[in-house]
Amino acid sequence: MKIRYKNIQCIDIKTISYELHHKYLCGSRINSISWSNESYLYKKNNEFQSNILIATASADKNIRIYNNENIEVISGHKDFINDIAFGYDKNERILASVSDDRSCRIWKISKDIKNKQSEEYYRVILKSSGKSVCFHKQNIQLMMVAEKNGSIRIINWNTSEFLFTFYEPGLEDIGSLNTIESAIGLRSADWNPNNLHIIGSVIGQKFYIWNTSESPIHKYVYSGNVHKDGSKCIKFSPHDGNYFATLSSSSKRAIYVHKLTMKDIPKNLPLTQIESICWHSTKSLLIGCLGNNLLFWDINI
């Protein structure tokens, strides 16, 4: 089967005018950021209409909640927080966080953080550092937790029920293997926003894709090589779930854009010192963070 892959066009570097709506001082370097589904921002009759609800995880091991003019600092983790994510439940403000302290914590975020504190709902004790966490809009009760040791768990956060766990190949006993994979461990995992059954992860020089609708669920459906020096991040496109991007972990950063089941060499967007990547929620735009700049690529898919 031939796969047609349209050219990736890099937008010419230029200055884009914008209006600053609000500026938050965080007080500590941010490791991860998550926008709540409640958030919106648009301009009507020359006036901003907005509701801002953002969570950040910082180097000081704290989580900060920014709800319009109000800020709340949440403490609890004892080590570096690697990832945070808001849930999709419309009745509860749910936030999950994973850390090097080997815990995944579920927080109930107050709807009035000025007068009432948010609280820890429960925690999951992990066997290794938590690397990625996310929810899925197609089933708002489910949460994915990925650990450094290669385990990926699907949990019903509301009932605390573990639905199933699967591992990246060869990492069931991490540390026992004298390989780059066992030394580095899982760096990142993501849940396809358009397909509840598709999960991807990166470890060392490879990516792995699982389809939980197939049996056995612990067996990945396909994998492939990514970056020679390892990958630090994987992100599915919300615009088209057949595509995902990976970011290299070396000092010479490179972004690869892949198509599911694609056997050809992935498209390469070379650029040094890119720190993180994400996709636009509705458009085929891939965004990279480079120092104080945001760079946009139009991925014609």
C-alpha positions in Angstrom: 0.0 0.0 0.0 1.4 3.4 -0.9 0.9 6.3 1.5 0.9 9.8 0.1 2.5 12.2 2.4 2.1 15.9 1.6 5.0 18.3 2.1 5.6 19.8 5.5 5.9 23.6 5.1 7.8 25.6 7.6 6.1 29.0 8.1 8.5 31.8 7.4 9.8 33.3 10.6 8.0 36.6 11.2 6.6 38.7 14.0 2.9 38.1 14.8 1.0 40.8 16.6 -1.1 39.8 19.6 -2.8 41.3 22.6 -1.7 40.3 26.0 -4.7 39.3 28.0 -3.2 38.3 31.3 0.3 37.8 32.8 1.0 35.3 35.6 4.2 35.3 37.6 5.0 31.8 38.6 8.0 32.2 40.8 9.6 28.9 39.7 10.5 27.2 36.4 7.6 25.5 34.8 7.9 21.8 33.9 4.4 21.1 32.7 1.3 23.0 31.9 -2.3 21.9 31.4 -5.4 23.9 30.2 -8.8 23.0 31.6 -11.6 22.3 29.1 -13.5 25.1 30.9 -11.1 27.7 29.5 -12.1 30.0 26.7 -10.8 33.4 25.4 -12.3 35.5 22.6 -13.0 39.1 21.7 -16.5 40.4 21.2 -17.5 44.0 20.6 -13.8 44.9 21.2 -13.9 43.3 24.7 -12.4 40.1 25.9 -14.7 37.3 27.0 -12.7 34.8 29.0 -12.5 32.1 31.6 -9.0 31.1 32.3 -8.2 27.9 34.2 -4.6 26.6 33.9 -2.5 24.3 36.1 1.3 24.3 36.1 3.9 22.0 37.7 7.1 23.8 38.7 10.6 23.0 39.7 9.8 23.8 43.4 7.6 20.6 43.4 4.4 22.6 43.7 1.3 22.7 41.5 -0.2 26.2 40.8 -3.8 26.7 39.7 -4.6 30.0 37.9 -8.3 30.7 37.7 -8.7 34.2 36.2 -7.3 36.6 38.9 -6.9 33.9 41.6 -3.9 31.7 42.2 -3.6 28.6 44.4 -0.4 26.7 45.3 -0.9 23.0 45.9 1.9 21.1 47.8 2.3 17.4 48.3 4.8 15.9 45.9 8.2 15.2 47.3 10.1 15.2 44.1 10.1 16.5 40.5 6.6 16.6 38.9 6.9 15.3 35.3 3.4 15.8 34.0 0.0 17.1 34.9 -3.4 16.9 33.1 -6.9 18.2 33.6 -9.8 15.7 33.3 -12.9 16.2 31.2 -15.6 15.7 33.9 -18.0 18.6 33.8 -19.2 18.1 37.3 -15.8 17.9 39.0 -12.5 19.8 38.4 -10.1 16.8 38.3 -6.4 17.2 37.9 -3.8 14.4 37.9 -0.1 14.7 38.4 2.8 12.2 38.2 6.2 12.6 39.9 9.7 11.2 40.5 8.4 10.5 44.0 6.7 7.4 42.5 3.2 8.6 42.9 0.2 9.6 40.8 -2.0 12.0 42.6 -5.6 12.9 41.8 -6.7 16.3 43.0 -10.2 17.8 43.2 -9.7 21.4 42.3 -11.9 23.9 44.1 -14.3 25.9 42.0 -13.6 28.8 44.4 -9.9 28.7 45.0 -10.0 32.2 46.6 -12.0 30.9 49.6 -11.7 27.1 49.5 -8.6 25.0 49.1 -8.3 22.2 46.6 -7.7 18.7 48.0 -6.0 15.5 47.2 -8.7 12.9 46.2 -6.5 9.9 46.2 -3.1 8.7 45.1 -1.7 5.7 43.2 1.7 4.3 44.4 3.9 3.6 41.4 6.8 1.2 41.1 9.0 3.8 39.4 8.9 7.5 38.4 5.7 8.7 36.8 6.4 10.1 33.4 3.1 10.8 31.7 -0.6 11.1 32.7 -3.7 12.0 30.6 -7.5 11.6 30.4 -9.7 10.8 27.4 -12.7 12.8 26.3 -14.4 9.7 24.9 -14.6 8.2 28.4 -14.1 10.8 31.0 -13.7 8.3 33.8 -10.5 6.8 32.4 -7.0 7.9 33.1 -3.7 6.7 31.6 -0.5 6.6 33.8 2.9 5.8 32.3 5.9 4.9 34.4 9.7 5.0 33.7 9.8 1.2 34.0 7.7 0.9 30.9 4.3 0.1 32.5 1.2 1.9 31.2 -1.9 1.6 33.3 -5.5 2.5 32.5 -7.4 3.4 35.6 -10.9 4.5 36.4 -10.0 7.5 38.5 -13.6 7.7 40.0 -13.6 4.2 41.4 -9.9 3.7 41.8 -10.2 0.5 39.7 -7.2 -0.7 37.7 -8.6 -1.9 34.3 -5.4 -3.2 32.8 -1.6 -2.7 32.7 0.8 -3.4 29.8 4.5 -3.0 29.4 6.9 -1.9 26.8 8.9 -4.9 25.5 11.7 -6.0 27.7 11.1 -3.5 30.5 9.1 -5.6 32.9 12.2 -5.8 35.1 13.8 -2.5 34.3 17.4 -2.3 35.4 18.1 -6.0 34.8 18.9 -5.4 31.2 22.2 -3.9 30.1 20.6 -1.9 27.3 20.0 1.8 26.5 16.3 1.1 26.8 16.5 -0.2 30.4 18.9 2.6 31.3 16.8 5.4 30.0 13.3 3.9 30.6 10.1 5.2 29.2 10.3 9.0 28.5 6.8 9.8 27.3 3.4 8.3 26.4 0.3 9.8 24.9 -3.3 8.8 24.3 -4.7 9.3 20.8 -7.5 11.9 21.3 -9.5 10.6 18.4 -9.3 6.9 19.3 -9.8 5.6 22.8 -8.0 2.4 22.0 -4.7 3.8 20.6 -1.8 4.6 22.9 1.8 5.5 21.9 5.0 5.8 23.8 8.7 6.3 23.3 11.7 4.7 24.8 15.3 4.9 23.7 15.4 4.9 19.9 11.9 3.4 19.3 8.3 4.2 19.5 5.5 1.7 20.3 1.8 1.8 19.4 -0.8 -0.3 21.2 -4.4 -0.9 20.2 -6.3 -2.0 23.3 -9.3 -3.2 21.3 -7.1 -6.1 20.0 -6.1 -9.2 21.8 -3.7 -9.6 23.6 -3.7 -6.0 24.7 -0.2 -6.1 26.2 1.3 -6.8 22.7 2.1 -3.6 20.7 0.6 -3.6 17.2 3.7 -1.9 15.6 6.8 0.0 16.5 9.6 1.8 14.7 12.8 3.7 15.0 12.7 7.4 16.0 15.8 9.3 16.9 19.3 7.8 17.1 20.0 9.5 20.3 16.6 8.8 21.9 13.3 10.6 22.1 11.9 12.6 25.0 8.3 13.2 23.9 5.4 11.8 21.8 2.3 13.7 20.9 -0.7 12.6 18.8 -2.4 15.2 16.6 -5.9 16.1 17.7 -6.6 17.3 14.1 -5.9 13.8 12.6 -5.2 11.0 15.0 -3.3 9.1 12.3 -0.3 11.3 12.9 2.0 11.8 15.8 5.2 13.8 16.5 8.3 12.8 18.4 11.1 15.1 19.8 14.7 14.0 20.1 16.4 14.2 23.5 19.9 15.3 22.4 21.2 18.8 22.3 20.6 18.9 18.5 16.8 18.7 18.6 14.9 17.3 15.8 11.1 16.7 15.4 9.8 13.7 13.5 6.2 13.6 12.2 5.0 10.0 11.7 1.9 8.4 10.3 0.5 5.3 11.9 1.8 2.1 10.2 4.1 4.3 8.0 7.2 2.3 6.9 9.0 5.2 5.2 11.4 7.5 7.0 9.4 10.1 9.0 9.4 13.7 8.0 12.1 15.6 9.8 11.9 19.2 11.2 15.5 19.9 12.4 15.9 22.7 14.9 18.3 23.1 17.8 17.2 23.5 21.5 13.5 22.9 21.1 12.3 22.1 24.6 8.7 20.8 24.1 6.1 20.3 21.4 2.3 20.2 21.1 -0.4 20.3 18.5 -3.0 22.9 17.9 -6.4 21.6 19.2 -8.3 22.1 15.9 -5.7 22.9 13.2 -2.9 20.9 11.6 -0.3 23.1 13.4 2.6 21.7 15.3 4.1 24.1 17.9 7.5 24.1 19.4 8.9 26.0 22.4 12.3 27.6 21.7 13.4 29.8 24.6 11.1 32.8 24.6 9.7 32.0 21.2 6.9 29.8 19.9 7.5 28.3 16.5 4.6 27.0 14.3 4.8 24.5 11.5 1.9 23.9 9.1 1.7 20.1 8.8 -0.3 19.5 5.6 -1.9 16.2 6.3 
